[in-house]
Amino acid sequence: MKKIQELFDRLRTETGSDFVGIAVTDGSHRQGRWIGASGSQNDRYRHMVLKPGRGLAGTALLTARSVTGRAGSGPRAAGSAECPLMLAEGLSSAAAVPIRHLGRMLGVLYVGMRQEHEYTSGSLTVLEARAETIGGQLRDGGFAGEPHRNHS
């Protein structure tokens, strides 16, 4: 448990984000569950089911591509108004990056900020590299059996 929480905390610091969470898919990839987070203001994320196409994380899961979103209006806000995690955590900006290993979709790395912020292509590249590393750990069972908990 300590290992995974340290990862969340380190990712939050490295990205300068207010929130970092990881969701893993079930075997069918029809839904996923959050295995943990850092910077959460409440425990609502624990009860959320990740569904392909729903919110930013679900879009990343469905398309296997990194996506960003902002609360409010405008073209980049598309989807974020219906993003349950952004609403529950009071996030103004977020990015969701697919976690894969050897071509297999394993989950989503989600980062967000409670103030307006743009996740650039450079920051997405860093997140994608981190997601690749996490994918290897997930595939090797590095986080298996470690219960999730909130740590602010």
C-alpha positions in Angstrom: 0.0 0.0 0.0 2.8 2.4 0.8 4.5 1.8 -2.6 1.4 2.8 -4.6 0.6 5.8 -2.4 4.2 7.0 -2.8 3.8 6.8 -6.5 0.6 8.9 -6.4 2.2 11.5 -4.2 5.3 11.6 -6.3 3.3 12.0 -9.5 1.3 14.8 -8.0 4.4 16.7 -7.0 6.2 16.0 -10.4 3.2 17.2 -12.4 2.4 20.1 -10.1 -1.2 18.8 -10.1 -3.7 19.0 -7.3 -5.1 15.5 -8.0 -3.6 12.3 -9.4 -5.5 9.0 -9.7 -5.2 5.7 -11.5 -8.0 3.5 -12.7 -7.6 0.0 -13.9 -9.9 -1.9 -16.3 -11.6 -5.1 -15.8 -10.7 -8.0 -18.1 -13.3 -7.0 -20.7 -12.3 -3.3 -20.8 -16.0 -2.4 -20.4 -15.4 -0.6 -17.2 -12.7 0.2 -14.7 -12.3 1.1 -11.0 -10.1 3.6 -9.3 -7.3 2.0 -7.3 -6.1 5.1 -5.6 -5.4 8.8 -5.7 -3.4 11.6 -4.2 -4.9 15.1 -3.4 -8.5 14.0 -3.3 -10.8 16.3 -1.4 -13.3 13.5 -0.7 -13.8 9.8 -1.2 -16.3 10.0 -4.1 -13.8 8.8 -6.7 -13.6 5.4 -4.9 -17.2 4.7 -5.8 -17.0 5.9 -9.4 -17.0 3.3 -12.1 -14.9 4.2 -15.2 -17.0 3.6 -18.3 -15.6 3.9 -21.9 -16.6 7.2 -23.5 -17.9 8.8 -20.2 -15.9 11.8 -19.1 -12.2 12.4 -19.8 -11.0 9.1 -18.3 -13.6 7.2 -20.2 -12.7 8.9 -23.4 -9.0 8.0 -22.9 -10.1 4.5 -22.3 -12.3 4.3 -25.3 -10.0 6.0 -27.8 -6.7 4.8 -26.3 -5.5 8.4 -26.6 -4.5 11.1 -24.2 -7.2 13.8 -23.7 -7.4 17.1 -21.9 -10.3 19.1 -20.7 -11.3 22.3 -18.8 -14.4 23.2 -16.9 -16.5 26.0 -18.3 -17.3 26.7 -21.9 -15.4 26.6 -25.1 -14.2 23.9 -27.5 -11.8 22.3 -25.0 -14.5 22.0 -22.4 -16.4 19.4 -24.4 -16.8 16.4 -22.3 -15.5 17.9 -19.1 -18.9 19.2 -18.1 -20.0 15.6 -17.9 -16.8 14.3 -16.3 -17.8 13.0 -12.9 -14.3 13.1 -11.5 -13.8 16.8 -12.5 -17.1 17.6 -10.8 -16.5 15.6 -7.7 -13.0 16.9 -7.1 -13.7 20.5 -8.2 -11.1 20.4 -11.0 -10.9 23.2 -13.5 -8.4 21.4 -15.8 -7.5 17.7 -16.3 -5.7 15.3 -18.5 -6.3 11.5 -18.8 -3.7 9.3 -20.3 -4.2 5.6 -21.2 -2.0 3.1 -19.4 -0.9 0.3 -21.7 1.6 -2.5 -21.6 2.6 -4.5 -24.7 -0.3 -3.0 -26.6 -2.9 -4.0 -24.0 -5.0 -1.3 -22.4 -4.8 -1.6 -18.6 -6.2 1.6 -17.3 -6.0 5.4 -17.1 -3.7 7.9 -15.4 -5.7 11.0 -14.5 -4.2 14.3 -13.3 -6.1 17.6 -12.6 -5.8 21.1 -11.2 -8.4 23.1 -9.3 -7.3 26.2 -11.1 -7.2 27.0 -14.8 -4.2 25.2 -16.4 -3.4 24.0 -19.8 -1.8 20.6 -20.2 0.5 21.1 -23.1 1.7 18.5 -25.6 5.0 18.5 -23.6 3.3 17.7 -20.4 1.3 15.0 -22.0 4.5 13.4 -23.4 5.8 13.3 -19.8 2.5 11.8 -18.5 2.5 9.2 -21.4 6.0 8.1 -20.5 5.0 7.8 -16.8 1.9 5.8 -17.8 4.0 3.4 -19.8 6.1 2.7 -16.7 3.0 2.3 -14.6 1.7 -0.1 -17.2 4.7 -2.4 -16.7 4.2 -2.3 -12.9 0.4 -3.1 -13.3 1.0 -5.9 -15.7 3.7 -7.4 -13.4 1.3 -7.3 -10.5 3.3 -4.5 -8.8 0.1 -2.9 -7.4 -2.0 -6.1 -7.1 -3.7 -6.5 -3.8 -2.7 -3.1 -2.5 -5.8 -1.4 -1.3 -6.4 2.2 -2.3 -6.6 5.0 0.1 -6.9 8.8 -0.1 -3.9 10.9 0.9 -4.0 14.6 0.7 
